[in-house]
Amino acid sequence: MTHRYYKRPWDESRGGAFDAWGRSLWYFEVDDDGYPVRQIEQYENGRVLRYDANHVEDEYGGLGDQPLDLPDFASFEITGKEFAAA
């Protein structure tokens, strides 16, 4: 199985009680079918959320359960090293 990595900015805040978190960068490690295996969300206020098979969800969100649209994400591909550094 080959994993691919992506980093994509989200230019809107979460809204509601989490609006002060600000905009975010989303990192994804996906499997061959585009399903997230690991996910990192880094917010402007310094908050970082991490999800994987051992931590699928919490009170703030969870690991994506749908495949990414890989052609849409193509320009956001990064290396495994960059993902690991996040």
MODELLER restraints for C-alpha pairs under 7 A, 6 or more apart:
rsr = mdl.restraints
at = mdl.atoms
rsr.add(forms.Gaussian(group=physical.xy_distance, feature=features.Distance(at['CA:1:A'], at['CA:31:A']), mean=6.92, stdev=0.5))
rsr.add(forms.Gaussian(group=physical.xy_distance, feature=features.Distance(at['CA:1:A'], at['CA:32:A']), mean=6.47, stdev=0.5))
rsr.add(forms.Gaussian(group=physical.xy_distance, feature=features.Distance(at['CA:2:A'], at['CA:31:A']), mean=6.34, stdev=0.5))
rsr.add(forms.Gaussian(group=physical.xy_distance, feature=features.Distance(at['CA:2:A'], at['CA:32:A']), mean=5.95, stdev=0.5))
rsr.add(forms.Gaussian(group=physical.xy_distance, feature=features.Distance(at['CA:3:A'], at['CA:29:A']), mean=6.36, stdev=0.5))
rsr.add(forms.Gaussian(group=physical.xy_distance, feature=features.Distance(at['CA:3:A'], at['CA:30:A']), mean=5.47, stdev=0.5))
rsr.add(forms.Gaussian(group=physical.xy_distance, feature=features.Distance(at['CA:3:A'], at['CA:31:A']), mean=4.87, stdev=0.5))
rsr.add(forms.Gaussian(group=physical.xy_distance, feature=features.Distance(at['CA:3:A'], at['CA:32:A']), mean=6.36, stdev=0.5))
rsr.add(forms.Gaussian(group=physical.xy_distance, feature=features.Distance(at['CA:4:A'], at['CA:29:A']), mean=5.70, stdev=0.5))
rsr.add(forms.Gaussian(group=physical.xy_distance, feature=features.Distance(at['CA:4:A'], at['CA:30:A']), mean=5.43, stdev=0.5))
rsr.add(forms.Gaussian(group=physical.xy_distance, feature=features.Distance(at['CA:4:A'], at['CA:31:A']), mean=6.73, stdev=0.5))
rsr.add(forms.Gaussian(group=physical.xy_distance, feature=features.Distance(at['CA:5:A'], at['CA:28:A']), mean=5.56, stdev=0.5))
rsr.add(forms.Gaussian(group=physical.xy_distance, feature=features.Distance(at['CA:5:A'], at['CA:29:A']), mean=4.60, stdev=0.5))
rsr.add(forms.Gaussian(group=physical.xy_distance, feature=features.Distance(at['CA:5:A'], at['CA:30:A']), mean=6.41, stdev=0.5))
rsr.add(forms.Gaussian(group=physical.xy_distance, feature=features.Distance(at['CA:5:A'], at['CA:77:A']), mean=5.69, stdev=0.5))
rsr.add(forms.Gaussian(group=physical.xy_distance, feature=features.Distance(at['CA:5:A'], at['CA:78:A']), mean=5.39, stdev=0.5))
rsr.add(forms.Gaussian(group=physical.xy_distance, feature=features.Distance(at['CA:5:A'], at['CA:79:A']), mean=6.11, stdev=0.5))
rsr.add(forms.Gaussian(group=physical.xy_distance, feature=features.Distance(at['CA:5:A'], at['CA:80:A']), mean=6.07, stdev=0.5))
rsr.add(forms.Gaussian(group=physical.xy_distance, feature=features.Distance(at['CA:5:A'], at['CA:83:A']), mean=6.66, stdev=0.5))
rsr.add(forms.Gaussian(group=physical.xy_distance, feature=features.Distance(at['CA:6:A'], at['CA:27:A']), mean=5.54, stdev=0.5))
rsr.add(forms.Gaussian(group=physical.xy_distance, feature=features.Distance(at['CA:6:A'], at['CA:28:A']), mean=5.14, stdev=0.5))
rsr.add(forms.Gaussian(group=physical.xy_distance, feature=features.Distance(at['CA:6:A'], at['CA:29:A']), mean=6.68, stdev=0.5))
rsr.add(forms.Gaussian(group=physical.xy_distance, feature=features.Distance(at['CA:6:A'], at['CA:76:A']), mean=5.34, stdev=0.5))
rsr.add(forms.Gaussian(group=physical.xy_distance, feature=features.Distance(at['CA:6:A'], at['CA:77:A']), mean=4.29, stdev=0.5))
rsr.add(forms.Gaussian(group=physical.xy_distance, feature=features.Distance(at['CA:6:A'], at['CA:78:A']), mean=5.20, stdev=0.5))
rsr.add(forms.Gaussian(group=physical.xy_distance, feature=features.Distance(at['CA:7:A'], at['CA:25:A']), mean=6.70, stdev=0.5))
rsr.add(forms.Gaussian(group=physical.xy_distance, feature=features.Distance(at['CA:7:A'], at['CA:26:A']), mean=5.59, stdev=0.5))
rsr.add(forms.Gaussian(group=physical.xy_distance, feature=features.Distance(at['CA:7:A'], at['CA:27:A']), mean=4.44, stdev=0.5))
rsr.add(forms.Gaussian(group=physical.xy_distance, feature=features.Distance(at['CA:7:A'], at['CA:28:A']), mean=6.55, stdev=0.5))
rsr.add(forms.Gaussian(group=physical.xy_distance, feature=features.Distance(at['CA:7:A'], at['CA:76:A']), mean=5.49, stdev=0.5))
rsr.add(forms.Gaussian(group=physical.xy_distance, feature=features.Distance(at['CA:7:A'], at['CA:77:A']), mean=6.43, stdev=0.5))
rsr.add(forms.Gaussian(group=physical.xy_distance, feature=features.Distance(at['CA:7:A'], at['CA:78:A']), mean=6.46, stdev=0.5))
rsr.add(forms.Gaussian(group=physical.xy_distance, feature=features.Distance(at['CA:8:A'], at['CA:25:A']), mean=5.68, stdev=0.5))
rsr.add(forms.Gaussian(group=physical.xy_distance, feature=features.Distance(at['CA:8:A'], at['CA:26:A']), mean=5.19, stdev=0.5))
rsr.add(forms.Gaussian(group=physical.xy_distance, feature=features.Distance(at['CA:8:A'], at['CA:27:A']), mean=6.49, stdev=0.5))
rsr.add(forms.Gaussian(group=physical.xy_distance, feature=features.Distance(at['CA:8:A'], at['CA:76:A']), mean=5.86, stdev=0.5))
rsr.add(forms.Gaussian(group=physical.xy_distance, feature=features.Distance(at['CA:9:A'], at['CA:24:A']), mean=5.91, stdev=0.5))
rsr.add(forms.Gaussian(group=physical.xy_distance, feature=features.Distance(at['CA:9:A'], at['CA:25:A']), mean=4.35, stdev=0.5))
rsr.add(forms.Gaussian(group=physical.xy_distance, feature=features.Distance(at['CA:9:A'], at['CA:26:A']), mean=6.08, stdev=0.5))
rsr.add(forms.Gaussian(group=physical.xy_distance, feature=features.Distance(at['CA:10:A'], at['CA:23:A']), mean=5.94, stdev=0.5))
rsr.add(forms.Gaussian(group=physical.xy_distance, feature=features.Distance(at['CA:10:A'], at['CA:24:A']), mean=5.19, stdev=0.5))
rsr.add(forms.Gaussian(group=physical.xy_distance, feature=features.Distance(at['CA:10:A'], at['CA:25:A']), mean=5.93, stdev=0.5))
rsr.add(forms.Gaussian(group=physical.xy_distance, feature=features.Distance(at['CA:11:A'], at['CA:23:A']), mean=5.16, stdev=0.5))
rsr.add(forms.Gaussian(group=physical.xy_distance, feature=features.Distance(at['CA:11:A'], at['CA:24:A']), mean=6.72, stdev=0.5))
rsr.add(forms.Gaussian(group=physical.xy_distance, feature=features.Distance(at['CA:12:A'], at['CA:23:A']), mean=5.27, stdev=0.5))
rsr.add(forms.Gaussian(group=physical.xy_distance, feature=features.Distance(at['CA:13:A'], at['CA:19:A']), mean=5.42, stdev=0.5))
rsr.add(forms.Gaussian(group=physical.xy_distance, feature=features.Distance(at['CA:13:A'], at['CA:21:A']), mean=6.73, stdev=0.5))
rsr.add(forms.Gaussian(group=physical.xy_distance, feature=features.Distance(at['CA:13:A'], at['CA:22:A']), mean=4.68, stdev=0.5))
rsr.add(forms.Gaussian(group=physical.xy_distance, feature=features.Distance(at['CA:13:A'], at['CA:23:A']), mean=4.82, stdev=0.5))
rsr.add(forms.Gaussian(group=physical.xy_distance, feature=features.Distance(at['CA:21:A'], at['CA:43:A']), mean=5.83, stdev=0.5))
rsr.add(forms.Gaussian(group=physical.xy_distance, feature=features.Distance(at['CA:21:A'], at['CA:44:A']), mean=6.05, stdev=0.5))
rsr.add(forms.Gaussian(group=physical.xy_distance, feature=features.Distance(at['CA:21:A'], at['CA:45:A']), mean=5.12, stdev=0.5))
rsr.add(forms.Gaussian(group=physical.xy_distance, feature=features.Distance(at['CA:22:A'], at['CA:43:A']), mean=6.09, stdev=0.5))
rsr.add(forms.Gaussian(group=physical.xy_distance, feature=features.Distance(at['CA:22:A'], at['CA:44:A']), mean=5.20, stdev=0.5))
rsr.add(forms.Gaussian(group=physical.xy_distance, feature=features.Distance(at['CA:22:A'], at['CA:45:A']), mean=6.48, stdev=0.5))
rsr.add(forms.Gaussian(group=physical.xy_distance, feature=features.Distance(at['CA:23:A'], at['CA:43:A']), mean=5.82, stdev=0.5))
rsr.add(forms.Gaussian(group=physical.xy_distance, feature=features.Distance(at['CA:23:A'], at['CA:44:A']), mean=5.73, stdev=0.5))
rsr.add(forms.Gaussian(group=physical.xy_distance, feature=features.Distance(at['CA:24:A'], at['CA:41:A']), mean=6.52, stdev=0.5))
rsr.add(forms.Gaussian(group=physical.xy_distance, feature=features.Distance(at['CA:24:A'], at['CA:42:A']), mean=5.34, stdev=0.5))
rsr.add(forms.Gaussian(group=physical.xy_distance, feature=features.Distance(at['CA:24:A'], at['CA:43:A']), mean=4.29, stdev=0.5))
rsr.add(forms.Gaussian(group=physical.xy_distance, feature=features.Distance(at['CA:24:A'], at['CA:44:A']), mean=6.10, stdev=0.5))
rsr.add(forms.Gaussian(group=physical.xy_distance, feature=features.Distance(at['CA:25:A'], at['CA:41:A']), mean=5.79, stdev=0.5))
rsr.add(forms.Gaussian(group=physical.xy_distance, feature=features.Distance(at['CA:25:A'], at['CA:42:A']), mean=5.20, stdev=0.5))
rsr.add(forms.Gaussian(group=physical.xy_distance, feature=features.Distance(at['CA:25:A'], at['CA:43:A']), mean=6.62, stdev=0.5))
rsr.add(forms.Gaussian(group=physical.xy_distance, feature=features.Distance(at['CA:26:A'], at['CA:40:A']), mean=5.75, stdev=0.5))
rsr.add(forms.Gaussian(group=physical.xy_distance, feature=features.Distance(at['CA:26:A'], at['CA:41:A']), mean=4.61, stdev=0.5))
rsr.add(forms.Gaussian(group=physical.xy_distance, feature=features.Distance(at['CA:26:A'], at['CA:42:A']), mean=6.51, stdev=0.5))
rsr.add(forms.Gaussian(group=physical.xy_distance, feature=features.Distance(at['CA:27:A'], at['CA:39:A']), mean=5.57, stdev=0.5))
rsr.add(forms.Gaussian(group=physical.xy_distance, feature=features.Distance(at['CA:27:A'], at['CA:40:A']), mean=4.95, stdev=0.5))
rsr.add(forms.Gaussian(group=physical.xy_distance, feature=features.Distance(at['CA:27:A'], at['CA:41:A']), mean=6.38, stdev=0.5))
rsr.add(forms.Gaussian(group=physical.xy_distance, feature=features.Distance(at['CA:27:A'], at['CA:83:A']), mean=6.72, stdev=0.5))
rsr.add(forms.Gaussian(group=physical.xy_distance, feature=features.Distance(at['CA:28:A'], at['CA:36:A']), mean=6.11, stdev=0.5))
rsr.add(forms.Gaussian(group=physical.xy_distance, feature=features.Distance(at['CA:28:A'], at['CA:38:A']), mean=5.92, stdev=0.5))
rsr.add(forms.Gaussian(group=physical.xy_distance, feature=features.Distance(at['CA:28:A'], at['CA:39:A']), mean=4.66, stdev=0.5))
rsr.add(forms.Gaussian(group=physical.xy_distance, feature=features.Distance(at['CA:28:A'], at['CA:40:A']), mean=6.62, stdev=0.5))
rsr.add(forms.Gaussian(group=physical.xy_distance, feature=features.Distance(at['CA:29:A'], at['CA:36:A']), mean=5.68, stdev=0.5))
rsr.add(forms.Gaussian(group=physical.xy_distance, feature=features.Distance(at['CA:29:A'], at['CA:37:A']), mean=5.49, stdev=0.5))
rsr.add(forms.Gaussian(group=physical.xy_distance, feature=features.Distance(at['CA:29:A'], at['CA:38:A']), mean=5.08, stdev=0.5))
rsr.add(forms.Gaussian(group=physical.xy_distance, feature=features.Distance(at['CA:29:A'], at['CA:39:A']), mean=6.39, stdev=0.5))
rsr.add(forms.Gaussian(group=physical.xy_distance, feature=features.Distance(at['CA:30:A'], at['CA:36:A']), mean=4.29, stdev=0.5))
rsr.add(forms.Gaussian(group=physical.xy_distance, feature=features.Distance(at['CA:30:A'], at['CA:37:A']), mean=5.21, stdev=0.5))
rsr.add(forms.Gaussian(group=physical.xy_distance, feature=features.Distance(at['CA:31:A'], at['CA:37:A']), mean=6.49, stdev=0.5))
rsr.add(forms.Gaussian(group=physical.xy_distance, feature=features.Distance(at['CA:33:A'], at['CA:67:A']), mean=6.73, stdev=0.5))
rsr.add(forms.Gaussian(group=physical.xy_distance, feature=features.Distance(at['CA:34:A'], at['CA:67:A']), mean=4.58, stdev=0.5))
rsr.add(forms.Gaussian(group=physical.xy_distance, feature=features.Distance(at['CA:34:A'], at['CA:68:A']), mean=5.20, stdev=0.5))
rsr.add(forms.Gaussian(group=physical.xy_distance, feature=features.Distance(at['CA:34:A'], at['CA:70:A']), mean=6.56, stdev=0.5))
rsr.add(forms.Gaussian(group=physical.xy_distance, feature=features.Distance(at['CA:35:A'], at['CA:65:A']), mean=6.86, stdev=0.5))
rsr.add(forms.Gaussian(group=physical.xy_distance, feature=features.Distance(at['CA:35:A'], at['CA:66:A']), mean=5.99, stdev=0.5))
rsr.add(forms.Gaussian(group=physical.xy_distance, feature=features.Distance(at['CA:35:A'], at['CA:67:A']), mean=4.10, stdev=0.5))
rsr.add(forms.Gaussian(group=physical.xy_distance, feature=features.Distance(at['CA:35:A'], at['CA:68:A']), mean=6.32, stdev=0.5))
rsr.add(forms.Gaussian(group=physical.xy_distance, feature=features.Distance(at['CA:36:A'], at['CA:63:A']), mean=6.86, stdev=0.5))
rsr.add(forms.Gaussian(group=physical.xy_distance, feature=features.Distance(at['CA:36:A'], at['CA:64:A']), mean=5.86, stdev=0.5))
rsr.add(forms.Gaussian(group=physical.xy_distance, feature=features.Distance(at['CA:36:A'], at['CA:67:A']), mean=6.74, stdev=0.5))
rsr.add(forms.Gaussian(group=physical.xy_distance, feature=features.Distance(at['CA:37:A'], at['CA:52:A']), mean=5.87, stdev=0.5))
rsr.add(forms.Gaussian(group=physical.xy_distance, feature=features.Distance(at['CA:37:A'], at['CA:53:A']), mean=6.98, stdev=0.5))
rsr.add(forms.Gaussian(group=physical.xy_distance, feature=features.Distance(at['CA:38:A'], at['CA:51:A']), mean=5.68, stdev=0.5))
rsr.add(forms.Gaussian(group=physical.xy_distance, feature=features.Distance(at['CA:38:A'], at['CA:52:A']), mean=4.51, stdev=0.5))
rsr.add(forms.Gaussian(group=physical.xy_distance, feature=features.Distance(at['CA:39:A'], at['CA:50:A']), mean=5.74, stdev=0.5))
rsr.add(forms.Gaussian(group=physical.xy_distance, feature=features.Distance(at['CA:39:A'], at['CA:51:A']), mean=5.16, stdev=0.5))
rsr.add(forms.Gaussian(group=physical.xy_distance, feature=features.Distance(at['CA:39:A'], at['CA:52:A']), mean=6.53, stdev=0.5))
rsr.add(forms.Gaussian(group=physical.xy_distance, feature=features.Distance(at['CA:39:A'], at['CA:63:A']), mean=6.24, stdev=0.5))
rsr.add(forms.Gaussian(group=physical.xy_distance, feature=features.Distance(at['CA:40:A'], at['CA:48:A']), mean=6.99, stdev=0.5))
rsr.add(forms.Gaussian(group=physical.xy_distance, feature=features.Distance(at['CA:40:A'], at['CA:49:A']), mean=5.66, stdev=0.5))
rsr.add(forms.Gaussian(group=physical.xy_distance, feature=features.Distance(at['CA:40:A'], at['CA:50:A']), mean=4.57, stdev=0.5))
rsr.add(forms.Gaussian(group=physical.xy_distance, feature=features.Distance(at['CA:40:A'], at['CA:51:A']), mean=6.54, stdev=0.5))
rsr.add(forms.Gaussian(group=physical.xy_distance, feature=features.Distance(at['CA:41:A'], at['CA:48:A']), mean=5.54, stdev=0.5))
rsr.add(forms.Gaussian(group=physical.xy_distance, feature=features.Distance(at['CA:41:A'], at['CA:49:A']), mean=5.06, stdev=0.5))
rsr.add(forms.Gaussian(group=physical.xy_distance, feature=features.Distance(at['CA:41:A'], at['CA:50:A']), mean=6.52, stdev=0.5))
rsr.add(forms.Gaussian(group=physical.xy_distance, feature=features.Distance(at['CA:42:A'], at['CA:48:A']), mean=4.59, stdev=0.5))
rsr.add(forms.Gaussian(group=physical.xy_distance, feature=features.Distance(at['CA:42:A'], at['CA:49:A']), mean=6.68, stdev=0.5))
rsr.add(forms.Gaussian(group=physical.xy_distance, feature=features.Distance(at['CA:51:A'], at['CA:57:A']), mean=6.71, stdev=0.5))
rsr.add(forms.Gaussian(group=physical.xy_distance, feature=features.Distance(at['CA:51:A'], at['CA:62:A']), mean=6.19, stdev=0.5))
rsr.add(forms.Gaussian(group=physical.xy_distance, feature=features.Distance(at['CA:51:A'], at['CA:63:A']), mean=5.23, stdev=0.5))
rsr.add(forms.Gaussian(group=physical.xy_distance, feature=features.Distance(at['CA:52:A'], at['CA:63:A']), mean=6.32, stdev=0.5))
rsr.add(forms.Gaussian(group=physical.xy_distance, feature=features.Distance(at['CA:56:A'], at['CA:62:A']), mean=5.49, stdev=0.5))
rsr.add(forms.Gaussian(group=physical.xy_distance, feature=features.Distance(at['CA:56:A'], at['CA:63:A']), mean=5.32, stdev=0.5))
rsr.add(forms.Gaussian(group=physical.xy_distance, feature=features.Distance(at['CA:57:A'], at['CA:63:A']), mean=6.28, stdev=0.5))
